[in-house]
């Protein structure tokens, strides 16, 4: 098994939005990661995320770069 770790992309501050979604720059950062992942043709079985909005949004963007259908799961303890 291979494990890849990455942190969520740039998010708004909690003063701006309580749930801290990704900023426009955060979306661009996550898309840039997919630009590096796509050519590798990785077969990703599962993406765990903390359940926080910013982590879930990042996970969905990363999932789009996988060559197969990938499940997203909230994993307790990642927050």
Secondary structure as the mmCIF struct_conf table of DSSP 4:
data_model
#
loop_
_struct_conf.conf_type_id
_struct_conf.id
_struct_conf.beg_label_comp_id
_struct_conf.beg_label_asym_id
_struct_conf.beg_label_seq_id
_struct_conf.end_label_comp_id
_struct_conf.end_label_asym_id
_struct_conf.end_label_seq_id
STRN STRN1 UNK A 11 UNK A 11
TURN_TY1_P TURN_TY1_P1 UNK A 14 UNK A 16
TURN_TY1_P TURN_TY1_P2 UNK A 18 UNK A 19
STRN STRN2 UNK A 22 UNK A 22
HELX_RH_AL_P HELX_RH_AL_P1 UNK A 24 UNK A 38
TURN_TY1_P TURN_TY1_P3 UNK A 39 UNK A 41
STRN STRN3 UNK A 46 UNK A 49
BEND BEND1 UNK A 51 UNK A 51
HELX_RH_AL_P HELX_RH_AL_P2 UNK A 53 UNK A 63
TURN_TY1_P TURN_TY1_P4 UNK A 64 UNK A 65
BEND BEND2 UNK A 66 UNK A 68
STRN STRN4 UNK A 71 UNK A 74
TURN_TY1_P TURN_TY1_P5 UNK A 76 UNK A 77
#
